[in-house]
Amino acid sequence: MNDSQKKQLIAQALEIGAGVVRLAPTWVPRTFGIPGGRLRLHPDDLYPLGLERGGISERWLSSTAQPDNGPLTGPEEGLSAIPVGGSTVTLRDAMALMGEEFLDPPAFEQHGGWVMFSKLFDLMYPVPHHIHQDDTEASKVGQRGKPEAYYFPPQYNGHYGTAPHTFFGLLPGTTNEELIDCLKRWDTGKVGDNGILRLSRAFRLEVGTGWYVPPMTLHAPGTLCTYEPQRASDVLSMWQSLVSDFLIVDRGLIWKNVPKDHWHDYEYAVNLLNRDTNFDPDFKQHFFRPPKPVKSLEEMEAEGYRENWITYGTPFFSAKELTVYPGHTVTIKDAAAYGTICVQGRGRFGKYAMSSPSLIRFGQMTDDEYFVTHHAAGEGITITNESDCEPLVLLKHFNPGNPGVPA
């Protein structure tokens, strides 16, 4: 399909939805963990690409980025797709060819397009302790830095998994020598565990709340299913050799997205860390994110809805949770374009039906994910909850520069 044909499809999709486009589910396999089974993907479809590719533990939302999954990565893996007229066009192509139809032109110019995405992330066991590089370090390997945020939606957490706590940063007094020792004895010792978590501290996770994780900050995410707004990047460096006493981490992942001339340079590795965030004695005070109402609760309740900021306090992205009460219709305006996923309920979202699926087959279309252009967001989307008993709940993710985000 050439660019002219793609533009015709994109224009058709924008016209059909009056500035709102539907997105197909985007499933991403990973080899470094076992799927937690809470993404509503059919149990028979958790390994649809074969064991060599790993299990589906992530659903990427409003994505114009691709995962760094090695040489077997598919040509459009990780990219959100807009279905229209029996064909599809990727959101990445839509932004590249008609970006100013999707994003406010000054914002498009300032940020270079849609530079974030979100994901639903679900593993049975914790993620190894690791960092994501900042822009300076990531640029050395031709990538962007990766700050990220977490929110734990109750609708996707009927159980909390095997370890509902996340390790962040390092204990006060931890030395470079101790860190280098952990990295060097990757697969030796009594149990093959390099012991990095003994130098960190864990926080119990709470559904309906979240965290912000700056780049260069060590973290080992726990096993709540997570909604994760983040920079459009997939850079990392793994620092933990063994997870849950059985999941072995490839030593080469220490050097993933580290410049090749610094591979096996342990001093370089430990100096990647942001000392301020990793040793912050008030880490929770600075980076825990309880929900914050977007305006007066009384005013919103009277109109039949509630909306909270759930990701804030970062210049890179933001997110909201919108709840429309049973039987109500509301028109919600936003100052910027956004992607959205419905996590509970059914109703209407602008011109489209909207519902949160209970079970999805790999490759099946759903009615739960959409992208709203800046013009449509500013005009307002009329949303109807068609249930007389169940709330309609949406999560909304925004590019940098969304006005009104709390500090």
C-alpha positions in Angstrom: 0.0 0.0 0.0 1.5 3.4 -1.0 1.3 6.6 1.0 -1.5 8.0 -1.1 -3.7 4.9 -0.4 -2.8 5.1 3.3 -3.8 8.7 3.5 -7.2 7.9 1.9 -7.8 5.2 4.5 -6.8 7.6 7.4 -9.0 10.3 6.1 -11.9 7.8 5.8 -11.4 6.6 9.4 -11.3 10.2 10.7 -14.5 11.0 8.8 -16.3 7.9 10.0 -15.5 8.6 13.7 -15.7 12.4 13.5 -12.1 12.7 14.7 -12.1 9.5 16.7 -10.4 6.3 15.3 -10.8 2.8 16.4 -7.7 0.8 17.3 -7.2 -3.0 17.1 -5.6 -4.8 20.1 -1.8 -4.9 19.9 -0.3 -7.9 21.7 3.4 -8.1 22.5 5.3 -11.3 23.5 8.2 -11.3 25.9 10.8 -14.0 26.7 11.8 -12.7 30.1 8.6 -13.8 32.0 5.5 -15.9 32.3 2.1 -14.3 31.4 -0.1 -13.6 34.3 -3.3 -14.4 32.4 -5.2 -11.2 33.3 -5.1 -9.3 30.0 -8.4 -11.1 29.0 -6.6 -12.9 26.2 -7.9 -16.4 25.8 -5.8 -19.0 27.7 -5.2 -20.9 24.5 -3.6 -17.8 22.9 -1.0 -16.9 25.5 1.8 -18.3 23.2 0.4 -17.6 19.8 3.8 -17.0 18.1 5.5 -20.1 19.7 7.6 -20.6 22.8 10.6 -19.2 21.1 9.0 -15.8 21.0 7.7 -16.0 24.6 4.3 -15.4 26.1 1.9 -12.5 25.7 2.4 -10.4 28.8 1.7 -7.0 27.3 -1.0 -5.2 25.4 0.3 -1.9 23.9 -2.1 1.0 23.6 -1.9 3.9 21.1 1.5 2.7 20.1 3.7 4.1 17.3 6.8 2.3 18.8 8.1 -1.2 18.4 9.5 -3.5 21.1 13.2 -4.5 21.0 12.4 -8.2 20.9 15.4 -9.3 18.9 15.8 -10.6 15.3 12.4 -12.4 15.3 10.5 -9.1 15.9 7.7 -8.8 13.4 7.7 -5.9 10.9 4.7 -4.2 12.6 5.0 -5.8 16.1 3.9 -3.4 18.8 2.3 -0.9 16.4 -1.3 0.0 17.0 -3.5 -0.4 13.8 -6.5 1.6 12.6 -9.1 -0.8 10.9 -11.0 0.8 8.1 -12.7 -0.4 4.9 -11.5 -4.0 5.3 -7.9 -2.8 5.6 -5.7 -1.4 8.3 -3.1 1.4 8.6 -0.8 1.7 11.5 -1.1 4.6 13.9 2.6 5.3 13.2 1.9 5.8 9.5 -1.2 8.0 10.4 1.0 10.2 12.6 3.7 10.4 9.9 1.4 11.2 7.0 -1.3 13.2 8.7 0.0 14.0 12.1 -1.4 17.5 12.3 -4.9 16.0 11.8 -4.3 14.0 15.0 -2.3 16.4 17.2 -2.4 20.1 17.8 0.1 21.5 15.2 2.2 23.5 17.7 2.4 20.4 19.9 3.2 18.2 16.9 6.1 20.5 16.0 7.4 20.8 19.6 7.4 17.1 20.4 7.9 15.6 17.0 4.7 13.6 16.9 3.0 11.1 19.3 6.0 10.2 21.5 4.3 8.1 24.2 2.2 5.0 24.5 0.6 3.1 27.3 0.4 -0.6 27.9 -1.3 -3.2 30.0 1.5 -5.3 31.6 0.9 -8.6 33.3 3.4 -11.1 34.6 3.0 -14.1 36.9 6.3 -13.3 38.6 8.1 -10.0 39.3 10.2 -8.3 36.7 14.0 -8.3 37.4 15.6 -5.2 39.0 16.5 -3.0 36.1 16.8 0.6 34.8 15.7 2.5 31.8 18.2 4.9 30.3 17.6 8.6 30.0 17.8 10.6 26.8 21.5 11.2 27.1 22.4 7.6 27.5 19.8 6.2 25.1 20.9 8.6 22.4 24.3 6.8 22.4 22.5 3.7 20.9 20.1 5.7 18.7 17.1 5.5 21.1 15.0 7.8 23.3 15.1 7.6 27.1 12.3 5.9 28.9 10.5 7.3 32.0 7.4 5.3 32.9 4.4 5.4 35.2 2.2 2.8 36.8 -1.5 2.6 37.7 -3.1 -0.5 39.0 -6.7 -0.8 37.7 -9.0 -2.8 39.9 -10.8 -4.2 36.9 -7.6 -6.1 35.8 -6.6 -7.2 39.3 -9.0 -9.8 40.5 -5.9 -11.3 42.2 -2.6 -9.7 43.0 -0.3 -12.4 41.7 2.7 -13.9 43.5 4.5 -10.8 44.7 2.3 -7.6 45.0 5.2 -5.3 45.9 7.8 -3.4 43.9 11.4 -2.7 44.7 12.6 0.8 44.0 16.1 2.3 44.2 18.8 1.4 46.7 19.3 1.3 50.5 21.1 4.3 52.0 24.9 3.6 52.2 25.0 1.2 49.3 28.4 1.5 47.6 29.5 1.1 44.0 31.6 -1.8 45.1 28.6 -3.7 46.4 26.7 -3.0 43.1 29.7 -4.1 41.0 30.0 -7.3 43.1 26.4 -8.1 42.4 26.8 -7.6 38.6 30.0 -9.6 38.4 28.8 -12.7 40.4 25.8 -13.0 38.1 25.4 -16.8 38.1 27.6 -18.0 41.0 27.1 -18.5 44.7 24.9 -20.9 46.6 21.7 -20.3 44.7 22.8 -18.4 41.6 21.2 -15.2 42.8 23.4 -12.1 42.6 21.6 -10.6 45.6 20.8 -7.2 44.1 17.4 -7.0 45.9 19.2 -7.2 49.3 20.4 -3.7 48.5 16.9 -2.3 47.7 13.6 -1.6 49.4 10.1 -2.7 48.5 6.7 -1.0 48.7 3.4 -2.8 48.9 1.2 -2.1 45.8 -2.4 -0.8 46.1 -5.0 -1.1 43.4 -6.5 2.3 42.3 -3.1 4.0 42.8 0.2 4.3 40.9 3.8 5.4 40.8 6.1 7.4 38.6 9.6 6.0 37.8 12.2 8.4 36.4 14.9 7.1 34.1 18.1 5.6 35.6 16.1 4.5 38.7 16.3 0.8 39.6 13.0 -0.9 40.0 11.7 -4.5 40.1 7.9 -4.3 39.4 5.6 -6.6 41.3 2.8 -8.7 40.0 -0.2 -6.5 39.9 -1.6 -6.1 36.4 -0.4 -2.6 35.4 -1.6 0.2 33.2 1.7 1.8 32.2 2.0 5.2 30.4 5.5 5.6 29.2 7.8 7.3 26.7 7.8 5.6 23.2 11.0 3.6 23.9 12.0 0.1 24.9 15.5 0.7 26.3 16.7 -1.1 29.5 19.6 -2.6 31.4 18.8 -5.7 33.6 20.6 -6.0 37.0 19.1 -9.1 38.6 20.2 -12.6 37.7 17.4 -14.7 39.2 13.7 -14.0 39.8 11.6 -16.0 42.3 14.4 -18.6 42.6 13.8 -20.2 39.2 13.6 -17.6 36.4 17.1 -17.1 35.0 17.9 -13.8 33.5 20.5 -13.7 30.6 23.6 -11.9 31.7 23.8 -10.1 28.4 20.8 -8.0 29.4 23.1 -6.0 31.7 24.5 -4.5 28.5 21.3 -4.2 26.5 21.1 -0.6 25.1 24.6 0.2 26.6 27.1 1.4 24.0 29.2 -1.6 22.8 32.5 0.0 23.8 31.3 -0.1 27.4 30.2 -3.7 27.6 31.6 -5.4 30.7 32.6 -2.0 32.0 31.0 -2.3 35.5 32.1 1.1 36.6 30.3 2.6 33.7 27.2 0.6 34.5 26.9 1.6 38.1 27.5 5.3 37.2 24.4 5.2 35.0 22.3 5.4 38.1 20.6 8.6 39.1 21.9 9.0 42.7 19.1 11.5 43.7 16.2 9.1 42.9 17.9 5.8 43.8 18.9 7.0 47.3 15.9 9.3 47.9 14.8 8.7 51.6 11.4 10.1 50.7 10.9 8.1 47.5 7.2 7.4 48.2 6.5 11.0 49.0 8.0 12.1 45.7 6.9 9.3 43.3 3.7 7.6 44.7 0.7 8.7 42.7 -2.7 8.5 44.4 -5.6 9.7 42.1 -6.4 13.4 42.1 -9.8 14.7 41.0 -9.7 16.9 37.8 -12.2 19.3 39.4 -14.7 19.5 42.3 -16.1 16.1 43.1 -19.5 17.6 43.9 -19.7 19.2 40.5 -18.7 16.0 38.7 -21.1 13.8 40.8 -24.0 16.1 39.9 -23.2 15.7 36.2 -23.0 11.9 36.5 -19.3 11.1 36.3 -16.0 11.2 38.1 -12.6 11.9 36.5 -9.2 11.6 38.2 -5.6 12.3 37.2 -3.8 9.0 37.7 -0.4 9.9 36.1 1.0 13.4 36.7 4.0 15.2 38.1 6.1 14.4 34.9 6.7 16.5 31.7 6.7 13.3 29.5 3.1 12.1 29.6 -0.1 12.1 31.7 -3.2 9.9 32.2 -6.7 10.1 33.6 -9.4 7.7 34.7 -12.9 8.5 33.7 -16.0 6.9 35.3 -19.4 7.5 33.8 -22.2 6.4 36.2 -25.0 4.0 35.1 -27.6 5.5 32.9 -25.8 8.8 32.4 -24.6 10.7 29.3 -21.8 13.2 29.6 -19.8 15.3 27.2 -16.1 15.4 28.2 -13.7 17.9 26.8 -9.9 17.6 26.9 -7.2 20.1 25.9 -5.2 17.6 24.0 -5.4 14.4 21.9 -5.4 11.1 23.7 -5.6 7.4 23.4 -8.2 5.5 25.5 -9.1 2.0 26.6 -12.4 0.9 28.3 -11.7 -1.3 31.3 -15.3 -1.7 32.5 -18.8 -1.5 31.3 -20.5 -0.8 27.9 -22.1 2.2 26.1 -21.3 4.7 23.4 -18.2 6.7 22.8 -18.9 9.4 20.3 -20.1 7.6 17.1 -18.8 4.2 18.3 -20.1 1.4 20.5 -17.8 0.9 23.4 -17.5 -2.2 25.7 -14.9 -3.9 27.8 -14.4 -7.5 26.7 -14.3 -10.4 29.1 -12.4 -12.7 26.7 -10.4 -11.9 23.5 -8.9 -14.3 20.9 -5.6 -13.4 19.4 -6.2 -11.4 16.2 -9.8 -10.6 17.2 -11.2 -7.0 17.0 -12.6 -5.4 20.1 -14.7 -2.3 20.9 -12.6 -1.1 23.8 -9.7 1.0 22.3 -9.8 4.4 20.5 -7.7 7.4 19.7 -9.2 10.9 19.9 -7.7 13.7 17.8 -7.0 17.1 19.3 -9.9 18.7 17.5 -12.4 16.1 18.7 -11.0 16.2 22.2 -11.5 20.0 22.3 -15.0 19.8 20.9 -15.9 17.1 23.5 -16.8 13.4 23.2 -20.3 12.5 24.2 -20.2 9.3 26.2 -23.2 7.3 27.3 -23.3 4.5 29.9 -26.0 2.1 28.6 -26.0 0.0 31.8 -28.4 0.7 34.6 -26.2 -0.8 37.2 -22.5 -0.9 36.1 -20.1 2.0 35.7 -18.4 2.7 32.4 -14.7 3.2 33.1 -12.0 4.5 30.7 -8.3 5.1 31.0 -6.9 8.0 28.9 -3.3 8.6 28.1 -1.8 11.9 26.8 1.3 13.2 25.0 3.7 15.7 26.8 2.3 19.2 27.3 -1.3 18.4 28.3 -2.5 21.6 30.0 -3.7 21.4 33.6 -1.7 18.4 34.7 -0.9 18.6 38.4 2.7 19.1 39.4 
